[in-house]
Amino acid sequence: PEVQLAEDYDVFIPKAQLDSILLNYTRSGSLLFRKLVCAFFDDTTLANSLPNGKRKRGLNDTRKGLDQNIVGAIK
């Protein structure tokens, strides 16, 4: 079964996967955040994306931002 990651976000994760992440990574907020991000995005997507989802004006940057719905639910 899947569980909703956060209220007001249509983002779901398998309960077993979430339980495993929470069991192993709750001591560090930043590590927990990184593990949740890795649960939703593969390495290629992360390597070719903008970290905050926004481009700086004037730069010719073709990378896309991460799905802000998922990022918001993780935060």
Secondary structure, DSSP 8 states (H G I E B T S, - for coil): -EEESSTT---EEEHHHHHHHHHHH-S-HHHHHHHHHHHHS-HHHHHTEETTS---TT-----EE--HHHHHHH-
